[in-house]
């Protein structure tokens, strides 16, 4: 198939003619030289070719030259074997196309003035189109053949190191088989305020500093040579289309291997059970990182090499290759963003938000050209919609607190599930404090009741939720009726809140930092105030009975309205103390230290007064000889019973702490 010596010599003559100049004397000189060199190259044989190389000399020569090029090109166009299977054939084919392209370019200015030139150029255009169609086929075959022999080379971009294994490209199922994979544990509160069981999470891939050499260098060079000719001939878009259709298949296969479901509609995503959606989000995070950090940069690099010097074709090809996969991952994130805003979804949505946030620079880097502007802008828009979704979940949390009914009191004034749920939720959320600060930036509004303009938007949000929670608890406390039990209920819940906020665990310390020391002092004082309220409500009446004088008429008058005798007072004390003991031994104080403090306080308050009362009674004439039959409780008995208060009944709801 290779050109014979005569054809090569003719081509050389045309090239020399073009190089030396466009005039008749130059053509005559060349004809004389070649005819003297070899009798086969007479002036008659070469004149048409020389004339075609020197536009303006003879339009008939152009027609003859095009016919000659047609013969040369046709033998390649109809060939059964791939042209690029032989380097000599491919080089000759490209040279012929270059010559045809140059001929069309040089003679085109004369087409308007010479109809014969115009007709010849029309045939040349048909011929170049046939040649380009064959170039397309050769381009496609090179792409496919290169893809079949493709080997994934994972290497460091900086130092060329090649770590073993390509774990980023394994499916989740393959990862699950590795039982030695390190795990971290994540705790997330559930809707009823309990913590989920510890969830094992495979350690994420963090080394994305890799490049894929998708095609051999020789193949890339061949593709580049073809691309140059197709673009020069005005078929740049067709070349980009062939290139992108081949590379797009590779990307789609990669996405499939990464476990991401293909073509999920927004409706399908939103109807998906939450547990399944959680799994899909995990797969999405992995796939998005691999695509944006490894596959897309590698595709960009390949495009730039194949279309080197042809920036517009490179940009168009890259966009067409990556557009489908990019839209797929963006559509999934968008469907999640506009879906349910149930508070329990916050933690996975935060993962999604953080991943997309960290990938925005990758979008800007990979999609920096005009063709990809829409994709880049859409990524930013969806990231902002995820931000709104997270804010919406906090609004739903607020609504959940407001709507939680005050109907069934927690037995014994114990910890209410809404308190446990909200505090565990906020602690878990604040582990992503940096992200939440970013989410709530510029979102402060008057509805949050902020008094300190220097507070961060997230601090204002947290304080507002705490205020809503306390308001809700105060409404729930009213259903107890008994002021003492109401105070115990508020004391329990306020103590739990303060204790959670003051948690010294580094993972949970962010809520304390957001609310601040002043907030903690204020609410610690509230716990003490509820303690005093309980003490007054339960024990002031009993203490009034034990007083030496009758300064408390309500507590020391008998049924007839007369001052009570010592015997009547001790009987009343016995009755009231027994009643308080039986009732409050069923109440709950969940915090061990708080329970101890209350008992100590009661002991210090009651025992001295009771001891003085017993002493006065024993020494009074009224007691007589049978004083012991009136004194039902010794000091030790009173102390023992005080120390058995707030034990809670068996199975008491709200008694346990989590």
C-alpha positions as a printed NumPy array, in Angstrom:
array([[  0.   ,   0.   ,   0.   ],
       [  2.978,   2.348,   0.491],
       [  3.508,   4.978,  -2.148],
       [  5.919,   4.133,  -4.974],
       [  8.989,   6.224,  -5.707],
       [  7.346,   8.176,  -8.502],
       [  4.515,   9.405,  -6.32 ],
       [  6.966,  10.444,  -3.626],
       [  9.067,  12.36 ,  -6.094],
       [  6.037,  14.156,  -7.473],
       [  4.992,  15.12 ,  -3.969],
       [  8.489,  16.425,  -3.346],
       [  8.336,  18.523,  -6.477],
       [  5.1  ,  20.118,  -5.375],
       [  6.541,  20.854,  -1.958],
       [  9.638,  22.484,  -3.429],
       [  7.495,  24.585,  -5.701],
       [  5.423,  25.884,  -2.83 ],
       [  8.523,  26.633,  -0.816],
       [ 10.41 ,  28.554,  -3.505],
       [  7.624,  30.839,  -4.611],
       [  4.508,  31.368,  -6.678],
       [  5.727,  32.346, -10.146],
       [  6.192,  30.729, -13.523],
       [  9.984,  30.978, -13.624],
       [ 10.182,  28.941, -10.427],
       [  7.983,  26.254, -11.938],
       [ 10.101,  26.143, -15.11 ],
       [ 13.282,  25.758, -13.076],
       [ 11.856,  22.834, -11.147],
       [ 10.589,  21.123, -14.286],
       [ 14.006,  21.447, -15.914],
       [ 15.791,  20.001, -12.889],
       [ 13.533,  16.937, -12.62 ],
       [ 13.474,  16.2  , -16.365],
       [ 17.274,  16.282, -16.438],
       [ 17.367,  13.985, -13.363],
       [ 15.121,  11.251, -14.795],
       [ 13.585,  11.067, -18.239],
       [ 10.386,   9.595, -16.778],
       [  9.68 ,  12.971, -15.197],
       [  9.121,  15.011, -18.324],
       [  7.793,  18.542, -18.316],
       [  4.45 ,  17.138, -19.457],
       [  4.187,  14.683, -16.538],
       [  5.167,  17.179, -13.846],
       [  3.733,  20.424, -15.092],
       [  0.245,  19.81 , -13.72 ],
       [  1.553,  18.904, -10.298],
       [  3.824,  21.934, -10.133],
       [  1.028,  24.17 , -11.281],
       [ -1.264,  22.845,  -8.547],
       [  1.367,  23.657,  -5.981],
       [  1.698,  27.207,  -7.289],
       [ -1.859,  28.656,  -7.302],
       [ -2.704,  30.97 , -10.118],
       [ -0.565,  29.258, -12.731],
       [ -3.159,  26.961, -14.376],
       [ -6.618,  25.871, -13.146],
       [ -6.414,  22.689, -15.222],
       [ -3.42 ,  21.66 , -13.2  ],
       [ -5.511,  21.905, -10.022],
       [ -7.995,  19.415, -11.394],
       [ -5.229,  17.045, -12.377],
       [ -3.598,  17.321,  -8.935],
       [ -6.869,  16.612,  -7.159],
       [ -7.353,  13.522,  -9.288],
       [ -3.884,  12.37 ,  -8.304],
       [ -4.638,  12.964,  -4.629],
       [ -7.941,  11.155,  -5.056],
       [ -6.116,   8.061,  -6.312],
       [ -3.752,   8.154,  -3.346],
       [ -6.437,   8.76 ,  -0.722],
       [ -8.899,   6.252,  -2.166],
       [ -6.507,   3.353,  -1.713],
       [ -6.528,   4.097,   2.037],
       [-10.217,   4.874,   2.351],
       [-11.234,   1.479,   0.875],
       [ -8.534,  -0.52 ,   2.653],
       [ -9.787,  -3.476,   4.727],
       [ -6.959,  -3.38 ,   7.236],
       [ -6.529,  -0.569,   9.788],
       [ -4.238,   2.059,   8.292],
       [ -2.52 ,   2.571,  11.66 ],
       [ -1.442,  -1.06 ,  11.759],
       [  1.467,   0.08 ,   9.571],
       [  3.346,   3.223,  10.555],
       [  4.473,   3.911,   6.963],
       [  0.902,   3.761,   5.683],
       [ -0.386,   6.029,   8.428],
       [  2.361,   8.589,   7.802],
       [  1.716,   8.553,   4.037],
       [ -2.042,   8.909,   4.553],
       [ -1.553,  11.912,   6.829],
       [  0.874,  13.519,   4.39 ],
       [ -1.631,  13.138,   1.572],
       [ -4.382,  14.677,   3.687],
       [ -2.03 ,  17.551,   4.569],
       [ -1.388,  18.105,   0.874],
       [ -5.082,  18.051,   0.037],
       [ -5.884,  20.448,   2.88 ],
       [ -3.128,  22.822,   1.789],
       [ -4.32 ,  22.704,  -1.814],
       [ -7.865,  23.596,  -0.799],
       [ -6.6  ,  26.409,   1.412],
       [ -4.285,  27.882,  -1.245],
       [ -6.768,  27.757,  -4.124],
       [ -9.892,  28.846,  -2.258],
       [ -9.252,  32.617,  -2.756],
       [ -9.449,  32.081,  -6.542],
       [-12.666,  30.052,  -6.527],
       [-14.955,  33.056,  -6.83 ],
       [-13.196,  34.395,  -9.945],
       [-12.719,  31.048, -11.68 ],
       [-15.625,  28.623, -11.938],
       [-13.315,  25.805, -12.94 ],
       [-11.327,  26.296,  -9.736],
       [-14.577,  26.324,  -7.748],
       [-15.702,  23.035,  -9.311],
       [-12.346,  21.411,  -8.6  ],
       [-12.436,  22.587,  -5.009],
       [-15.937,  21.141,  -4.577],
       [-14.545,  17.743,  -5.589],
       [-11.65 ,  18.322,  -3.2  ],
       [-14.092,  19.02 ,  -0.372],
       [-15.85 ,  15.714,  -1.093],
       [-12.5  ,  13.981,  -1.09 ],
       [-11.429,  15.526,   2.225],
       [-14.731,  14.447,   3.734],
       [-14.118,  10.842,   2.655],
       [-10.652,  11.009,   4.147],
       [-12.002,  12.424,   7.418],
       [-14.612,   9.677,   7.653],
       [-11.8  ,   7.15 ,   7.442],
       [ -9.813,   9.15 ,  10.003],
       [-12.82 ,   8.943,  12.335],
       [-12.857,   5.168,  12.004],
       [ -9.123,   4.968,  12.605],
       [ -9.438,   7.324,  15.604],
       [-12.184,   5.171,  17.103],
       [-10.216,   1.962,  16.526],
       [ -7.142,   3.439,  18.187],
       [ -9.238,   4.547,  21.18 ],
       [-10.858,   1.139,  21.551],
       [ -7.655,  -0.789,  21.002],
       [ -5.855,   1.433,  23.481],
       [ -8.635,   0.95 ,  26.024],
       [ -8.436,  -2.827,  25.709],
       [ -4.726,  -2.791,  26.453],
       [ -5.162,  -0.164,  29.153],
       [ -3.359,  -0.829,  32.414],
       [ -4.095,   1.218,  35.483],
       [ -0.884,   2.852,  36.643],
       [ -1.254,   4.375,  40.086],
       [  1.591,   6.673,  40.865],
       [  2.482,   9.618,  43.034],
       [  2.212,  12.909,  41.203],
       [  5.187,  14.372,  42.987],
       [  7.793,  11.704,  43.466],
       [  6.688,   8.896,  41.139],
       [  6.189,   6.366,  43.932],
       [  3.779,   3.563,  43.034],
       [  1.932,   2.205,  46.082],
       [  0.386,  -1.191,  45.622],
       [ -3.334,  -1.676,  45.267],
       [ -6.161,   0.395,  43.888],
       [ -8.626,   0.322,  46.773],
       [-10.396,   3.442,  45.539],
       [-11.677,   1.458,  42.584],
       [-13.117,  -1.464,  44.552],
       [-16.831,  -1.829,  45.123],
       [-18.322,  -1.713,  48.619],
       [-18.939,  -5.443,  48.467],
       [-15.244,  -6.037,  47.911],
       [-14.386,  -3.777,  50.825],
       [-16.704,  -5.68 ,  53.121],
       [-14.685,  -8.829,  52.525],
       [-11.642,  -7.271,  54.169],
       [-12.247,  -8.142,  57.799],
       [ -8.981,  -6.558,  58.862],
       [-10.076,  -3.091,  57.736],
       [ -9.763,  -0.578,  60.568],
       [-13.044,   0.821,  61.802],
       [-14.115,   3.958,  63.586],
       [-17.285,   4.266,  65.63 ],
       [-19.972,   6.86 ,  65.193],
       [-22.84 ,   7.491,  67.608],
       [-26.023,   9.17 ,  66.404],
       [-29.143,   9.864,  68.493],
       [-32.39 ,   8.338,  67.297],
       [-35.861,   9.818,  67.261],
       [-36.767,   8.608,  70.753],
       [-33.707,  10.206,  72.295],
       [-31.745,   6.957,  72.599],
       [-28.373,   6.432,  71.025],
       [-28.115,   4.045,  68.119],
       [-25.803,   1.091,  68.538],
       [-22.251,   1.853,  67.54 ],
       [-22.028,   1.919,  63.758],
       [-18.85 ,   0.517,  62.175],
       [-17.608,   2.736,  59.355],
       [-14.746,   1.712,  57.084],
       [-11.9  ,   4.212,  57.138],
       [-12.276,   6.434,  54.051],
       [ -9.661,   6.662,  51.351],
       [ -7.645,   9.816,  51.861],
       [ -4.885,   9.421,  49.258],
       [ -6.288,  10.705,  45.992],
       [ -2.915,  11.878,  44.71 ],
       [ -2.926,   9.465,  41.787],
       [ -3.059,   9.667,  37.997],
       [ -4.447,   7.184,  35.486],
       [ -2.534,   6.652,  32.267],
       [ -5.55 ,   5.551,  30.264],
       [ -3.816,   5.005,  26.915],
       [ -0.268,   4.162,  25.839],
       [  1.877,   7.135,  24.855],
       [  2.244,   5.886,  21.278],
       [ -1.506,   5.664,  20.866],
       [ -1.921,   9.172,  22.307],
       [  0.576,  10.513,  19.746],
       [ -1.302,   8.818,  16.903],
       [ -4.609,  10.22 ,  18.148],
       [ -3.055,  13.671,  18.359],
       [ -1.893,  13.512,  14.734],
       [ -5.372,  12.472,  13.586],
       [ -7.04 ,  15.151,  15.701],
       [ -4.851,  17.86 ,  14.178],
       [ -5.938,  16.854,  10.648],
       [ -9.619,  16.607,  11.529],
       [ -9.613,  20.024,  13.206],
       [ -7.672,  21.557,  10.32 ],
       [-10.229,  20.136,   7.903],
       [-13.079,  21.694,   9.882],
       [-14.224,  18.481,  11.6  ],
       [-13.17 ,  19.316,  15.161],
       [-16.621,  18.654,  16.65 ],
       [-16.818,  15.263,  14.966],
       [-13.41 ,  14.359,  16.359],
       [-14.48 ,  15.458,  19.842],
       [-17.646,  13.38 ,  19.548],
       [-15.751,  10.205,  18.624],
       [-13.284,  10.779,  21.424],
       [-15.913,  11.518,  24.069],
       [-18.151,   8.577,  23.158],
       [-15.26 ,   6.184,  23.788],
       [-14.03 ,   7.789,  27.02 ],
       [-17.546,   8.261,  28.375],
       [-18.032,   4.49 ,  28.367],
       [-14.948,   4.137,  30.546],
       [-16.25 ,   6.673,  33.07 ],
       [-19.687,   5.079,  33.225],
       [-18.108,   1.707,  33.884],
       [-15.966,   3.27 ,  36.616],
       [-19.014,   4.821,  38.306],
       [-20.786,   1.467,  38.151],
       [-17.819,  -0.293,  39.761],
       [-17.828,   2.303,  42.527],
       [-21.325,   1.104,  43.455],
       [-23.342,   4.189,  42.526],
       [-26.737,   3.331,  41.074],
       [-27.257,   4.533,  37.529],
       [-29.976,   6.999,  36.514],
       [-31.814,   7.3  ,  39.83 ],
       [-34.556,   9.875,  39.449],
       [-35.138,  12.549,  42.068],
       [-38.422,  10.891,  43.001],
       [-36.753,   7.494,  43.429],
       [-34.118,   9.005,  45.712],
       [-36.721,  10.768,  47.853],
       [-38.883,   7.63 ,  48.194],
       [-35.93 ,   5.444,  49.148],
       [-36.004,   4.048,  52.723],
       [-33.644,   6.062,  54.881],
       [-31.339,   3.151,  55.655],
       [-30.935,   2.465,  51.931],
       [-30.385,   6.158,  51.256],
       [-27.682,   6.263,  53.943],
       [-25.883,   3.48 ,  52.063],
       [-26.257,   5.36 ,  48.789],
       [-24.834,   8.519,  50.351],
       [-21.775,   6.571,  51.52 ],
       [-21.308,   5.256,  47.979],
       [-21.852,   8.742,  46.581],
       [-19.136,  10.214,  48.796],
       [-16.679,   7.594,  47.642],
       [-17.643,   7.895,  43.97 ],
       [-17.622,  11.71 ,  43.956],
       [-14.144,  11.84 ,  45.488],
       [-12.749,   9.331,  43.004],
       [-14.385,  11.074,  40.053],
       [-13.363,  14.627,  40.955],
       [ -9.926,  13.877,  42.385],
       [ -8.732,  11.012,  40.18 ],
       [-10.81 ,  10.235,  37.105],
       [-11.684,  13.748,  35.919],
       [ -8.114,  15.118,  36.316],
       [ -6.843,  12.06 ,  34.454],
       [ -9.386,  12.643,  31.676],
       [ -8.392,  16.31 ,  31.537],
       [ -4.755,  15.296,  31.18 ],
       [ -5.584,  12.816,  28.415],
       [ -7.694,  15.391,  26.541],
       [ -4.92 ,  17.947,  26.731],
       [ -2.438,  15.455,  25.298],
       [ -4.662,  14.183,  22.488],
       [ -5.779,  17.702,  21.544],
       [ -2.514,  19.474,  22.334],
       [ -2.535,  22.912,  20.731],
       [ -6.273,  22.559,  20.02 ],
       [ -7.673,  24.031,  23.244],
       [-11.253,  24.448,  22.053],
       [-11.458,  20.821,  20.919],
       [ -9.849,  19.676,  24.169],
       [-12.345,  21.637,  26.276],
       [-15.333,  20.407,  24.29 ],
       [-14.15 ,  16.798,  24.427],
       [-13.54 ,  16.933,  28.17 ],
       [-16.985,  18.397,  28.803],
       [-18.683,  15.706,  26.697],
       [-16.727,  12.946,  28.438],
       [-17.462,  14.106,  31.984],
       [-20.875,  15.701,  31.62 ],
       [-22.949,  12.543,  32.124],
       [-21.111,  11.356,  35.232],
       [-21.073,  14.859,  36.676],
       [-24.806,  15.322,  36.166],
       [-25.399,  11.929,  37.758],
       [-23.616,  12.795,  40.999],
       [-25.042,  16.319,  41.103],
       [-28.602,  15.101,  40.527],
       [-28.304,  12.674,  43.429],
       [-27.016,  15.375,  45.776],
       [-29.773,  17.716,  44.617],
       [-32.47 ,  15.085,  45.201],
       [-31.214,  14.595,  48.756],
       [-31.054,  18.363,  49.315],
       [-34.68 ,  18.933,  48.335],
       [-35.946,  15.814,  50.098],
       [-37.141,  15.212,  53.654],
       [-35.734,  17.505,  56.327],
       [-36.283,  15.141,  59.209],
       [-33.755,  16.016,  61.949],
       [-32.401,  12.45 ,  62.052],
       [-31.041,  12.929,  58.524],
       [-28.754,  15.768,  59.581],
       [-25.615,  13.729,  60.12 ],
       [-25.517,  12.099,  56.684],
       [-26.485,  15.369,  55.018],
       [-23.575,  17.012,  56.825],
       [-21.305,  14.337,  55.333],
       [-22.731,  15.118,  51.907],
       [-22.365,  18.871,  52.428],
       [-18.755,  18.56 ,  53.631],
       [-17.82 ,  16.319,  50.725],
       [-19.276,  18.67 ,  48.135],
       [-17.708,  21.665,  49.898],
       [-14.29 ,  20.023,  49.754],
       [-14.848,  19.161,  46.084],
       [-15.83 ,  22.676,  44.949],
       [-12.13 ,  23.56 ,  44.313],
       [-11.902,  20.376,  42.24 ],
       [-14.931,  21.457,  40.209],
       [-13.332,  24.859,  39.659],
       [-10.027,  23.297,  38.647],
       [-11.386,  20.553,  36.387],
       [-14.239,  22.574,  34.866],
       [-12.471,  25.886,  34.296],
       [-13.327,  26.347,  30.615],
       [-16.37 ,  27.895,  28.965],
       [-18.032,  24.601,  28.091],
       [-18.05 ,  23.428,  31.718],
       [-19.216,  26.672,  33.301],
       [-22.776,  25.362,  33.715],
       [-21.568,  22.244,  35.535],
       [-19.367,  24.298,  37.84 ],
       [-22.181,  26.706,  38.678],
       [-24.625,  23.858,  39.268],
       [-22.255,  22.229,  41.764],
       [-22.1  ,  25.473,  43.768],
       [-25.897,  25.861,  43.587],
       [-26.51 ,  22.335,  44.905],
       [-23.962,  22.87 ,  47.678],
       [-25.968,  25.921,  48.736],
       [-29.194,  23.9  ,  48.59 ],
       [-27.611,  21.382,  50.955],
       [-26.795,  24.298,  53.25 ],
       [-30.474,  25.291,  53.205],
       [-31.483,  21.688,  53.871],
       [-29.308,  21.594,  56.999],
       [-30.808,  24.842,  58.241],
       [-34.214,  23.375,  57.519],
       [-33.429,  20.349,  59.671],
       [-32.7  ,  22.61 ,  62.627],
       [-36.   ,  24.344,  61.989],
       [-37.687,  20.935,  62.06 ],
       [-35.925,  20.219,  65.343],
       [-37.39 ,  23.447,  66.716],
       [-40.856,  22.416,  65.514],
       [-40.408,  18.966,  67.029],
       [-39.675,  20.571,  70.419],
       [-42.613,  22.961,  70.153],
       [-45.035,  20.225,  69.16 ],
       [-43.958,  17.688,  71.783],
       [-47.123,  17.426,  73.887],
       [-47.349,  18.023,  77.645],
       [-49.771,  15.221,  78.433],
       [-48.158,  12.165,  80.021],
       [-45.884,  13.101,  82.959],
       [-42.663,  11.18 ,  83.415],
       [-43.133,   9.039,  86.578],
       [-41.244,  10.349,  89.585],
       [-40.291,  13.632,  87.934],
       [-37.469,  11.93 ,  86.046],
       [-35.649,  12.836,  82.855],
       [-37.965,  13.515,  79.936],
       [-37.127,  11.778,  76.601],
       [-37.247,  15.102,  74.741],
       [-34.44 ,  16.425,  76.956],
       [-32.273,  13.398,  76.334],
       [-32.976,  13.467,  72.6  ],
       [-32.307,  17.161,  72.067],
       [-29.108,  17.218,  74.107],
       [-27.656,  14.107,  72.487],
       [-28.645,  15.492,  69.092],
       [-26.931,  18.822,  69.701],
       [-23.793,  17.2  ,  71.093],
       [-23.528,  14.949,  68.043],
       [-24.23 ,  17.86 ,  65.687],
       [-21.642,  20.129,  67.307],
       [-18.914,  17.616,  66.571],
       [-19.188,  19.188,  63.105],
       [-18.985,  22.684,  64.559],
       [-16.752,  24.092,  61.832],
       [-19.17 ,  22.923,  59.167],
       [-22.22 ,  24.192,  61.044],
       [-20.572,  27.573,  61.528],
       [-20.263,  27.719,  57.753],
       [-23.886,  26.618,  57.284],
       [-25.321,  29.255,  59.615],
       [-23.099,  32.083,  58.541],
       [-25.189,  35.146,  57.637],
       [-28.359,  33.375,  58.791],
       [-29.019,  35.293,  62.02 ],
       [-32.447,  36.839,  62.179],
       [-34.611,  38.48 ,  64.797],
       [-36.625,  35.317,  65.341],
       [-33.729,  33.697,  67.148],
       [-33.896,  36.208,  69.981],
       [-30.193,  37.02 ,  69.943],
       [-29.162,  39.615,  72.514],
       [-25.428,  39.532,  71.916],
       [-24.607,  40.747,  68.431],
       [-21.045,  39.452,  68.853],
       [-22.237,  35.841,  69.134],
       [-21.735,  33.632,  66.104],
       [-24.837,  32.584,  64.143],
       [-24.357,  28.992,  65.332],
       [-24.1  ,  30.101,  68.974],
       [-27.359,  32.021,  68.566],
       [-28.989,  28.965,  67.005],
       [-27.887,  26.678,  69.841],
       [-29.022,  29.126,  72.518],
       [-32.395,  29.461,  70.815],
       [-32.94 ,  25.702,  70.753],
       [-32.015,  25.485,  74.439],
       [-34.52 ,  28.234,  75.19 ],
       [-37.245,  26.353,  73.303],
       [-36.417,  23.157,  75.173],
       [-36.588,  24.819,  78.577],
       [-39.884,  26.497,  77.687],
       [-41.308,  23.137,  76.639],
       [-40.115,  21.509,  79.888],
       [-41.722,  24.249,  81.953],
       [-45.045,  23.487,  80.284],
       [-44.606,  19.789,  80.983],
       [-43.781,  20.494,  84.648],
       [-47.169,  22.128,  85.19 ],
       [-49.061,  18.873,  84.648],
       [-47.637,  17.39 ,  87.879],
       [-49.761,  19.577,  90.142],
       [-47.476,  18.985,  93.138],
       [-45.05 ,  21.947,  93.327],
       [-42.373,  19.776,  94.907],
       [-42.55 ,  17.173,  92.129],
       [-42.631,  19.967,  89.55 ],
       [-39.388,  21.313,  91.044],
       [-37.807,  17.824,  91.027],
       [-38.745,  17.385,  87.353],
       [-37.192,  20.709,  86.382],
       [-34.163,  20.056,  88.582],
       [-33.566,  16.68 ,  86.911],
       [-33.858,  17.992,  83.369],
       [-31.917,  21.19 ,  83.991],
       [-29.14 ,  19.219,  85.666],
       [-28.966,  16.86 ,  82.693],
       [-28.786,  19.81 ,  80.304],
       [-26.   ,  21.514,  82.24 ],
       [-24.07 ,  18.292,  82.659],
       [-24.221,  17.573,  78.941],
       [-23.117,  21.085,  78.068],
       [-20.199,  20.869,  80.515],
       [-19.064,  17.49 ,  79.157],
       [-15.261,  17.547,  79.178],
       [-14.98 ,  14.893,  76.486],
       [-13.202,  16.687,  73.59 ],
       [-15.747,  15.235,  71.169],
       [-18.589,  16.887,  73.096],
       [-16.943,  20.105,  74.254],
       [-18.018,  22.204,  71.274],
       [-21.521,  22.848,  72.629],
       [-20.016,  24.311,  75.8  ],
       [-17.797,  26.601,  73.751],
       [-20.773,  27.774,  71.693],
       [-23.038,  28.519,  74.663],
       [-20.289,  30.04 ,  76.795],
       [-19.43 ,  30.226,  80.497],
       [-22.128,  32.778,  81.288],
       [-24.799,  30.441,  79.975],
       [-23.428,  27.574,  82.079],
       [-23.325,  29.708,  85.257],
       [-26.867,  30.917,  84.688],
       [-28.268,  27.43 ,  84.266],
       [-26.227,  25.967,  87.111],
       [-27.897,  28.605,  89.28 ],
       [-31.267,  27.434,  87.94 ],
       [-30.564,  23.913,  89.207],
       [-29.873,  25.319,  92.663],
       [-33.052,  27.389,  92.535],
       [-35.147,  24.345,  91.639],
       [-33.49 ,  22.555,  94.563],
       [-34.554,  25.335,  96.926],
       [-38.067,  25.341,  95.46 ],
       [-38.368,  21.608,  96.106],
       [-37.078,  21.98 ,  99.651],
       [-39.52 ,  24.733, 100.492],
       [-42.478,  22.934,  98.918],
       [-41.82 ,  19.606, 100.665],
       [-40.235,  20.378, 104.001],
       [-41.127,  23.887, 105.193],
       [-44.476,  22.638, 106.534],
       [-42.776,  19.845, 108.489],
       [-40.131,  22.215, 109.81 ],
       [-42.916,  24.524, 110.985],
       [-44.307,  21.712, 113.149],
       [-40.912,  21.27 , 114.825],
       [-40.487,  24.903, 115.816],
       [-40.418,  25.728, 119.554],
       [-42.974,  28.544, 119.264],
       [-46.268,  28.762, 117.467],
       [-45.165,  31.382, 114.956],
       [-46.568,  29.274, 112.138],
       [-50.275,  29.025, 112.979],
       [-51.141,  26.973, 109.936],
       [-48.709,  24.271, 110.954],
       [-49.225,  24.341, 114.736],
       [-53.003,  24.759, 115.185],
       [-55.302,  21.816, 115.827],
       [-58.733,  21.204, 114.34 ],
       [-60.278,  23.542, 116.869],
       [-57.948,  26.356, 115.93 ],
       [-56.129,  26.206, 119.257],
       [-52.324,  25.939, 119.579],
       [-51.195,  22.318, 119.283],
       [-49.749,  20.466, 122.205],
       [-46.356,  18.756, 122.012],
       [-48.052,  15.36 , 121.667],
       [-50.169,  16.62 , 118.796],
       [-47.103,  18.101, 117.11 ],
       [-45.125,  14.883, 117.26 ],
       [-48.074,  12.886, 115.958],
       [-48.413,  15.377, 113.1  ],
       [-44.694,  15.159, 112.355],
       [-44.854,  11.353, 112.296],
       [-47.779,  11.455, 109.896],
       [-46.308,  14.081, 107.549],
       [-42.843,  12.569, 107.52 ],
       [-44.234,   9.118, 106.738],
       [-46.318,  10.517, 103.89 ],
       [-43.381,  12.444, 102.386],
       [-41.124,   9.427, 102.699],
       [-43.57 ,   7.047, 101.015],
       [-44.175,   9.509,  98.18 ],
       [-40.682,  10.778,  97.527],
       [-38.972,   7.419,  97.806],
       [-40.716,   6.746,  94.479],
       [-39.447,   9.93 ,  92.908],
       [-36.33 ,  10.022,  90.764],
       [-33.145,  12.062,  90.835],
       [-31.002,  10.579,  88.096],
       [-27.718,  12.313,  88.919],
       [-25.902,  10.607,  91.762],
       [-24.14 ,  13.746,  92.952],
       [-27.329,  15.792,  92.855],
       [-29.166,  13.081,  94.771],
       [-26.422,  13.065,  97.396],
       [-26.484,  16.854,  97.671],
       [-30.26 ,  16.905,  98.214],
       [-30.098,  14.223, 100.902],
       [-27.231,  15.981, 102.649],
       [-29.095,  19.261, 102.544],
       [-32.252,  17.655, 104.007],
       [-30.254,  15.913, 106.7  ],
       [-28.574,  19.151, 107.719],
       [-31.902,  20.951, 107.683],
       [-34.174,  18.407, 109.375],
       [-32.069,  16.511, 111.896],
       [-31.066,  19.484, 114.101],
       [-34.652,  20.746, 114.199],
       [-36.029,  17.28 , 114.908],
       [-33.36 ,  16.604, 117.568],
       [-34.185,  19.849, 119.371],
       [-37.875,  19.068, 119.185],
       [-37.403,  15.566, 120.637],
       [-35.24 ,  16.991, 123.418],
       [-37.862,  19.568, 124.357],
       [-40.611,  16.995, 124.242],
       [-38.767,  14.5  , 126.441],
       [-38.137,  17.168, 129.082],
       [-41.697,  18.544, 129.065],
       [-44.195,  17.514, 131.79 ],
       [-46.608,  16.659, 129.007],
       [-44.506,  13.71 , 127.883],
       [-44.999,  11.708, 131.061],
       [-43.47 ,   8.286, 131.54 ],
       [-44.401,   6.749, 128.169],
       [-42.499,   9.2  , 126.033],
       [-41.194,   6.49 , 123.687],
       [-44.653,   5.564, 122.468],
       [-44.961,   9.039, 120.893],
       [-41.505,   9.165, 119.342],
       [-41.891,   6.892, 116.328],
       [-38.617,   7.89 , 114.589],
       [-35.205,   8.222, 116.115],
       [-32.671,  10.567, 114.567],
       [-31.064,   7.553, 112.901],
       [-34.435,   6.483, 111.481],
       [-35.058,   9.931, 110.015],
       [-31.593,  10.014, 108.445],
       [-32.   ,   6.485, 107.099],
       [-35.272,   7.368, 105.423],
       [-33.888,  10.569, 103.964],
       [-31.102,   8.496, 102.416],
       [-33.712,   6.278, 100.773],
       [-35.509,   9.131,  99.049],
       [-35.46 ,   9.396,  95.222],
       [-34.789,   5.714,  94.642],
       [-37.562,   5.542,  92.048],
       [-39.94 ,   2.645,  91.498],
       [-38.808,  -0.427,  89.61 ],
       [-39.089,   0.163,  85.887],
       [-39.681,   3.873,  86.419],
       [-39.623,   5.696,  83.118],
       [-37.096,   8.472,  82.918],
       [-35.128,   7.129,  85.865],
       [-32.15 ,   5.956,  83.875],
       [-29.518,   8.227,  82.382],
       [-28.149,   7.855,  78.892]])
